[in-house]
Every structure is written in C-alpha cells, then in structure tokens.
Amino acid sequence: MYGRTRVDAALKASRPGEELLVKGWVRTVRVGKEVTFLSVNDGSCMAGLQVVVEPTLPNYQDVCRLGTGSAIAVRGTLRESPAAGQKYELAADELEIIGPADDSYPLQKKRHSFEYLRTITHLRPRTNTFGAVFRVRSSLAQAVHRFFAERGFLYVHTPIITANDCEGAGELFRVTTLDMAKPPLAAGEVDYSGDFFAQATGLTVSGQLEGELFAQAFSDIYTFGPTFRAENSNTARHAAEFWMIEPEMAFADLMADAALAEDFLRFLCRHVLDNCGEDMAFFNEQIDKGLLERVRAVADSSFAVMEYTEAITHLKKAKVPFAFPVEWGLDLQSEHERYITEKVVGGPVFLVNYPRDIKAFYMRQNDDGKTVAAMDLLVPKVGEIIGGSQREERLDLLLERMAETGINEEGLWWYLDSRRWGSCPHAGFGLGFERLLMYLTGMENIRDVIPFPRTPRHAEF
C-alpha cells in the first residue's frame, strides 16, 4: 500500500524471490560477526519480519548501532528462512534510517507493567499487548457496523452536546461559553440565558432518547459513539469517556430485544475467533488462560432467561457469603450476577423484569405494578455486559413515572411528543464497547482497552 508492503502481507501472501519495500519500527537488533538481524514491525500483525543485513550494505555500521524503536525503510528480497521461528526473512539490499531512537527509548526488551505503560500512553501502542488490543478494537468496531448493516438498521449520529441527562443521575460534564471566573447569577444560581445555547448543556451520557425518535421513523436504528460520565470513580471498570452501542427497534417487545442482544453478542464472539486469531491466541496465552474456551462457549451457547425474582431466590439459597445484601428490590452487584451466570446457569443468561424503583423512568411498567420490562445479559467472569428494556410508549404512564422520579417534563417535551403522535411499542439496549473489549481480550482494566483513557485527574494525552 502506497509503495510499501505491510509486514502481515509479507509473512502471509508474498512469494520467495519477490522484491519488497517494508517500512516499520525496529523491535530487536542482533549484531553478529558476519551479519546483523533486525526484527521489524509495522503494527499490521503481532509478528515481526526478520531483516537480514550483511556487511556489504554501504551504511552497515550505522545499522549495527540502531536502537530499539527506530523507524526504518528496507528494500530487499524475500526468501525462505533457514532458521526456526519464521517462514520468511527479508535480505536487505537498501536500508534507510528514517527516525533513530537512542537508549533513552522507554520500551526496551524487558516486560513492563500495565501500570507503568499507562504513564506512557502515547508509546504503549508499540508493545505487543496493546498492538493486539487496538487491532481487535478496530476489527470489532467494523464488525458492529457490519452486523447492523446486514440487518437493515439505520446508523444514527446522535448529539454529543445535549441538554438532557437521560438517566437522571446528574453526572454530566458541563459545556459552556460563560466566564466561569465570574458567571452571571440569577436568584443565586448560574444564569445560562446568555450562554451559547441559552440553557445548561453537557456532554451526553447516552444517545438512547434521540435514538428512540429515529426508531419511530425508521423502525430499526443504532447509535455507536462516545458517551461521558462525570463520575469520580477510580475502579477498573469506569472511565469518564467511553463508547456505547445502542440499537433501538420499533414494534418490538422485551423478548425481541433480548433476541437481538443474543444474536449480536454471539456474532461478535465469532468474529474475533474467526478474524483475530493471532491476537486472540496471544491474549489466551499471556493474559487469560481460559479466554478462548470462554469466548467459544458464548458463541455456541443458547442463552437462558430468568426472572429477577427467581434470581433473588437462588441468591438467598446460596451457600456462599456475599459482600452485598440480597433482597428483593435491591439492585444486583457483580458478585451476585456472576454467581447466577457461573453457578446457577453455567452460561449466558438474561435476567428480566426488574423492580421498577431501581430502574430508569423510560422503562415500560409491567401489569403487576411492581416491575418494569427491563433485561440484563449476564455472562461468566464479568456479570452484566448488556442492559436494555422495552420503553414506556404510553404517554400517561410515562408522565406519571417522570413525576415520581423528578424528571422535568418541560426539558423533554420533544421526547413526550413521540408518545403523543404515532407511539408504538419499542425496545433497545446498550453495550459498552470497552466492557465488551475487556471481556473478549481478558484485559482487566478499562484504561487498557481505550487508546487515551479519561479518568479522574487524567486527560494529559
């Protein structure tokens, strides 16, 4: 591509005797008496291409002094390698040193901890682990779009700047052009009338509400974009900026929603197994020994369905201690979810019909007056990976629920209009892209599956 051959193509598709131009970064340098060996990687795959440099090369002495991390361009002839470990090697005819790197380059041969690599986020993509993470991330993102495109879903770009909170949790990052050193005040509060949007706005926590509007015009839609939470949390599962996949279907109930979620997760599991083999094998060997077996099990499983009430019964009978209490009406914690999926079901399971008081205002109320048509998909090792619901399409009940939960209906007049004219049953779910990546790679910290993670006190890169 663009006058060069990618390393993955050189290792897989090229033929011995072919002249190639390869450009990349030096991973290792081995200087011998009669020859020097370089391992060159360009990020296209896990493996490096061995480059053989002989003393007849005019700049051979400069090559011998190359440091790890140097950028080079090599033109040479591909040939079968006599040594074990690689099928082909490149015999260098010309070698240009494009960007040297000296001994101060932070990524030398020794293995670095993830904690250390987070301090050099700008360089960690050059390591094997993060090269694998971001190749899988890229491939999965394309698979997400392929799944929905093959099923006729419309891709909607919902706004990043919004005046609504969606979940009602008040965890928005504020967006303003006001002078925060001297903000205008009215009745002791910030007066946003002179602000750019003439009202308080923030970065979105979800594209769901806007997605619902489009579903009631195009039937099946999805959003896939960045979302933000100003939650001061430093856990391994929380970040202030992350990506969400949120499909929405008109004329659909909770079970149709669960069926789509099952098809979607199984599709993505199969995708990484079929298309990211080298990287997945690396994760299975270096990060999580049981990863491939677990992902294959989900890809081949039938997903069970269990009522929230039944799950509570199982948890109360459990002969293991839980750190958090188990009572009907309380939300489930990760330890509870994992017990259900790992010990009770032994595979993926949808928990459905949660107590209304622990769920969002937009979820459809069931006839029992106590629960809503909500579902969570639980998988082994992680617990919840997908959360969704059938939405409340009945205007009167939606207004009642908004009043109960303190949601200002004036700020959501446009959302309520969708219930006034042509309302229909509809449902959708949300899948955090980084949570999915953690599950499919075995990486245990969300900071390690995001190119430049945004967490409390960290936005320097």
C-alpha positions in Angstrom: 0.0 0.0 0.0 1.3 3.4 -1.0 4.6 2.0 -2.3 5.3 -0.4 0.6 4.4 -3.9 1.6 2.8 -4.5 5.1 4.5 -7.0 7.3 1.4 -9.2 7.6 1.2 -9.4 3.8 4.9 -10.2 3.6 4.6 -13.0 6.1 1.4 -14.5 4.6 0.9 -13.7 1.0 4.2 -12.9 -0.6 6.4 -15.3 -2.6 10.1 -16.1 -2.2 12.2 -14.1 -4.6 9.8 -11.1 -4.6 11.4 -7.7 -4.1 9.6 -5.8 -1.3 9.8 -2.4 0.3 9.0 -2.7 4.0 8.7 0.3 6.4 8.3 0.0 10.2 10.0 0.1 13.6 12.8 -1.9 14.9 11.9 -4.3 17.8 15.2 -6.0 18.2 18.8 -5.8 16.9 21.2 -8.8 16.9 24.7 -8.0 15.7 26.8 -11.0 14.7 30.3 -11.3 13.3 29.2 -11.5 9.6 25.6 -10.4 9.7 23.0 -8.4 11.6 19.4 -9.4 12.2 16.6 -6.9 12.7 13.0 -7.6 13.7 10.8 -5.0 12.1 7.1 -4.5 12.9 4.7 -2.0 11.4 1.6 -2.7 13.6 -0.2 -4.8 11.0 0.2 -8.0 12.9 1.8 -9.4 16.1 4.8 -10.9 14.4 7.8 -9.0 13.2 9.6 -9.6 9.9 13.2 -10.6 10.2 15.5 -8.5 8.1 19.0 -9.8 7.3 21.7 -7.1 6.8 25.1 -8.1 5.5 28.3 -6.0 5.9 28.3 -5.2 2.1 25.5 -2.7 2.8 27.1 0.8 2.5 25.6 2.0 5.8 26.1 -1.3 7.7 27.9 0.3 10.6 25.0 2.7 11.2 22.6 -0.3 11.0 24.6 -2.0 13.8 24.1 1.0 16.0 20.4 1.1 15.5 18.3 1.3 18.7 15.0 -0.4 19.6 12.2 1.8 18.3 14.0 3.3 15.3 11.9 3.8 12.2 13.4 2.3 9.0 12.7 1.5 5.4 14.1 -1.7 3.9 14.1 -2.7 0.3 15.2 -6.3 -0.3 14.4 -9.8 -1.5 12.0 -12.1 0.4 13.4 -15.6 0.9 12.7 -18.7 3.0 14.3 -18.5 6.3 16.7 -21.3 7.3 16.1 -20.7 11.0 13.3 -21.8 13.2 10.6 -19.3 14.2 9.8 -17.7 10.9 8.9 -18.9 7.5 10.4 -15.9 5.6 13.0 -13.3 6.0 14.0 -10.2 4.0 17.5 -9.9 2.7 18.3 -6.2 2.7 19.6 -4.5 -0.4 19.0 -1.0 0.9 18.2 0.3 4.3 17.2 3.9 5.2 17.2 5.0 8.8 14.2 7.3 8.9 13.9 8.1 12.6 16.6 6.9 15.0 15.9 6.0 18.7 18.6 6.0 21.4 18.9 4.2 24.7 16.5 6.6 26.4 13.6 5.0 24.5 11.3 3.7 27.3 10.3 0.5 25.6 13.3 -1.7 25.8 13.4 -5.5 25.8 12.2 -6.1 29.4 8.5 -6.7 30.1 6.8 -3.6 31.5 3.8 -3.5 33.9 0.4 -2.1 32.7 0.7 0.5 35.4 4.0 1.8 34.0 2.6 1.7 30.4 -0.3 3.9 31.5 2.3 6.6 32.3 3.5 6.5 28.6 0.1 6.1 27.0 1.5 7.7 23.8 4.0 4.9 23.3 2.2 1.8 24.6 0.6 1.0 21.2 4.0 -0.1 20.1 4.0 -3.0 22.6 2.7 -6.5 21.7 -0.2 -6.4 24.2 -1.5 -3.0 23.1 -0.9 -3.7 19.5 -3.2 -6.7 19.9 -5.8 -4.7 21.9 -6.2 -2.0 19.3 -6.2 -4.3 16.3 -9.0 -6.2 18.0 -10.8 -3.0 18.9 -10.6 -1.8 15.2 -11.8 -5.1 13.9 -14.7 -5.3 16.4 -15.8 -1.7 15.6 -16.1 -2.7 11.9 -18.0 -5.9 12.9 -20.5 -3.8 14.9 -21.4 -1.8 11.8 -21.5 -5.0 9.6 -23.9 -6.7 12.0 -26.4 -3.9 11.9 -26.0 -3.1 8.2 -26.7 -6.7 7.3 -30.0 -6.5 9.2 -31.1 -3.2 7.7 -30.6 -0.9 10.7 -30.0 2.8 10.1 -26.9 4.3 11.7 -27.7 7.5 13.5 -25.2 10.0 14.8 -26.8 11.3 18.0 -25.6 14.6 19.5 -22.6 14.7 21.8 -23.7 18.1 23.3 -27.1 17.8 24.9 -29.4 19.4 27.4 -30.8 16.1 28.7 -29.4 13.7 31.3 -31.2 10.5 30.0 -30.5 8.5 33.1 -31.3 11.4 35.5 -28.1 10.8 37.5 -26.7 14.3 37.1 -23.3 13.1 36.1 -22.8 15.4 33.1 -19.7 17.3 32.1 -20.9 20.9 31.6 -20.4 22.7 28.2 -20.5 26.4 28.4 -19.0 29.6 27.0 -19.7 31.6 30.2 -16.8 33.1 32.1 -16.6 30.6 35.0 -14.5 33.1 37.0 -17.5 35.5 37.0 -20.6 33.5 36.0 -23.8 35.5 35.7 -26.2 34.7 38.5 -29.9 34.9 38.9 -31.6 34.0 42.2 -28.3 32.6 43.4 -27.9 30.2 40.5 -25.9 30.4 37.3 -27.9 32.2 34.6 -27.5 30.4 31.3 -29.7 32.7 29.3 -26.6 34.4 27.9 -24.7 31.1 27.2 -24.1 29.8 23.7 -27.2 27.5 23.8 -29.2 29.7 26.2 -29.5 26.8 28.6 -27.4 24.4 30.7 -25.8 21.8 28.4 -23.4 19.0 28.9 -21.7 16.0 27.2 -24.1 13.2 26.5 -24.4 10.1 28.8 -26.4 8.2 26.2 -27.8 8.6 22.7 -30.9 6.5 23.6 -33.6 9.2 23.9 -32.7 10.6 20.5 -32.4 7.1 19.1 -36.0 6.4 20.1 -37.1 9.3 18.0 -35.4 7.9 14.9 -36.7 4.3 15.6 -40.2 5.7 15.4 -39.4 6.9 11.9 -37.0 4.3 10.5 -38.1 1.2 12.6 -34.6 -0.2 13.3 -31.7 2.1 14.2 -28.5 2.1 16.1 -26.0 4.5 17.5 -22.3 3.9 18.1 -20.4 6.8 19.5 -18.7 8.4 22.5 -20.5 9.0 25.8 -19.4 10.7 29.0 -19.9 10.4 32.7 -18.6 12.8 35.3 -18.5 10.1 37.9 -15.5 10.4 40.3 -14.7 6.7 40.2 -11.3 5.1 40.0 -12.3 1.5 39.6 -11.0 -0.8 36.9 -14.4 -0.7 35.1 -15.1 3.0 35.0 -13.9 5.8 32.6 -15.1 9.3 32.1 -15.2 8.9 28.3 -16.3 5.6 26.6 -18.1 4.3 23.6 -21.6 2.9 23.6 -23.5 0.8 21.1 -27.3 1.4 21.4 -29.8 -0.2 19.0 -33.5 0.7 19.1 -36.3 -1.2 17.4 -39.9 -0.1 16.8 -42.7 -2.6 17.1 -40.6 -4.7 19.4 -41.1 -6.0 23.0 -38.6 -7.1 25.6 -38.1 -10.7 24.2 -37.4 -9.3 20.7 -34.8 -7.0 22.4 -33.2 -10.0 24.1 -33.1 -12.0 20.9 -31.3 -9.1 19.1 -28.8 -8.9 22.0 -28.1 -12.6 21.9 -27.5 -12.6 18.1 -25.3 -9.5 18.5 -23.0 -10.9 21.2 -22.7 -14.3 19.6 -21.8 -12.6 16.2 -19.1 -10.5 17.9 -17.6 -13.6 19.7 -17.5 -15.5 16.4 -16.0 -12.5 14.7 -12.9 -12.3 16.9 -12.4 -16.1 16.8 -12.6 -16.1 13.0 -10.8 -12.9 12.2 -8.4 -12.0 15.1 -6.8 -15.4 15.6 -3.2 -14.4 16.2 -4.1 -11.7 18.7 -6.7 -13.8 20.5 -4.1 -16.6 20.8 -1.8 -14.1 22.4 -4.4 -13.0 24.9 -5.2 -16.6 25.7 -1.5 -17.4 26.3 -0.4 -14.2 28.0 -3.4 -12.5 29.6 -6.2 -15.1 30.4 -5.5 -18.8 30.0 -9.2 -19.7 29.7 -10.2 -16.9 27.3 -10.6 -18.8 24.0 -12.7 -21.6 25.7 -14.9 -19.0 27.3 -15.5 -17.0 24.1 -16.2 -20.1 22.1 -18.7 -21.2 24.8 -20.6 -18.0 24.5 -20.5 -18.1 20.7 -22.0 -21.6 20.7 -24.4 -21.2 23.7 -28.2 -20.9 23.9 -28.9 -18.0 26.3 -31.1 -18.8 29.2 -33.9 -16.4 30.5 -34.6 -15.9 34.2 -36.9 -13.6 36.1 -35.2 -11.2 38.6 -37.4 -12.6 41.3 -36.2 -16.2 40.6 -32.6 -14.9 40.7 -33.2 -13.4 44.2 -34.5 -16.8 45.3 -31.3 -18.6 44.1 -29.1 -16.0 45.7 -30.8 -16.3 49.1 -30.3 -20.1 49.0 -26.6 -19.7 48.0 -24.2 -21.3 50.4 -21.5 -18.7 49.7 -21.2 -15.4 51.6 -21.8 -12.2 49.6 -20.3 -8.8 50.5 -23.6 -7.0 49.5 -27.0 -7.8 50.8 -29.6 -9.8 48.8 -33.2 -8.6 49.0 -36.0 -8.3 46.5 -36.0 -4.6 45.4 -32.2 -4.1 45.6 -30.0 -3.9 42.5 -27.7 -6.8 41.9 -23.9 -6.4 42.3 -21.3 -8.1 40.1 -20.8 -10.9 42.7 -24.5 -11.7 42.5 -24.6 -11.6 38.7 -21.5 -13.8 38.4 -23.0 -16.4 40.8 -26.2 -16.6 38.7 -24.4 -17.0 35.4 -21.5 -19.1 36.6 -23.0 -21.3 39.4 -26.7 -21.4 38.7 -27.0 -21.3 34.9 -23.4 -22.2 33.8 -23.6 -19.9 30.8 -25.1 -16.6 29.5 -28.5 -15.7 30.9 -30.9 -12.8 30.6 -32.4 -11.5 33.8 -35.7 -9.9 33.1 -38.5 -7.8 34.8 -36.6 -5.8 37.5 -38.2 -3.8 40.3 -39.4 -0.5 38.9 -37.9 1.6 41.7 -34.3 0.7 40.8 -34.7 1.3 37.0 -34.9 4.4 34.8 -38.1 6.4 34.2 -38.4 5.4 30.5 -38.8 1.6 31.1 -42.2 0.1 30.4 -44.2 -0.7 33.5 -45.5 -4.3 33.8 -49.0 -5.1 34.8 -48.0 -6.1 38.3 -47.3 -2.5 39.2 -44.0 -3.5 40.8 -41.7 -4.4 37.9 -40.6 -3.0 34.6 -39.8 -4.7 31.3 -36.0 -4.5 31.7 -33.3 -7.0 31.0 -29.6 -7.5 31.7 -27.5 -10.0 29.9 -25.1 -11.7 32.3 -22.0 -13.7 31.1 -19.4 -15.7 33.1 -16.5 -13.9 34.6 -18.0 -10.4 34.1 -21.6 -10.4 35.1 -23.7 -7.8 33.2 -22.5 -7.0 29.8 -25.7 -5.7 28.1 -28.5 -3.8 29.7 -31.8 -2.9 27.9 -35.5 -2.6 28.2 -38.8 -2.2 26.5 -39.6 1.6 26.6 -42.8 3.0 28.0 -44.8 4.0 25.0 -48.0 5.1 26.9 -48.0 8.8 27.5 -50.0 8.9 30.7 -47.9 6.3 32.4 -44.6 7.9 31.2 -45.7 11.2 32.6 -46.6 9.6 36.0 -43.2 7.9 36.2 -41.4 11.1 35.3 -43.2 13.0 38.1 -42.3 10.2 40.5 -38.6 10.3 39.7 -38.3 14.1 39.5 -37.7 14.3 35.7 -38.6 17.7 34.3 -41.1 17.1 31.6 -40.6 20.6 30.1 -37.0 19.7 29.3 -38.1 16.6 27.5 -41.2 18.0 25.6 -39.8 16.6 22.3 -39.4 13.1 23.8 -43.0 13.2 25.0 -44.2 14.3 21.6 -43.1 10.9 20.3 -45.7 9.4 22.6 -48.4 11.8 21.5 -48.3 11.0 17.8 -47.9 7.5 16.4 -46.5 5.9 19.5 -45.7 2.2 19.3 -44.1 -0.4 21.5 -40.3 -0.2 21.1 -37.2 -1.6 22.8 -33.4 -1.3 22.8 -30.3 -2.0 24.7 -26.9 -0.5 25.4 -23.5 -2.3 25.2 -20.4 -0.5 26.5 -17.8 -1.1 23.8 -14.9 -1.1 26.3 -16.6 -3.6 28.5 -17.0 -5.8 25.5 -13.4 -5.5 24.7 -12.4 -6.3 28.2 -14.5 -9.5 28.0 -13.2 -10.6 24.6 -9.5 -9.9 25.4 -9.2 -10.8 29.1 -7.8 -7.3 29.9 -8.9 -6.4 33.4 -8.8 -2.6 33.4 -10.9 -0.4 31.2 -7.9 2.0 30.9 -6.1 -0.7 28.9 -8.7 -1.0 26.1 -9.1 2.7 25.4 -6.4 4.5 23.3 -6.2 7.5 25.6 -8.3 6.9 28.7 -10.1 9.8 30.5 -10.3 9.2 34.3 -10.3 11.5 37.3 -7.2 13.8 37.1 -6.0 12.2 33.9 -6.5 13.9 30.5 -2.9 14.8 29.6 -2.6 12.8 26.3 
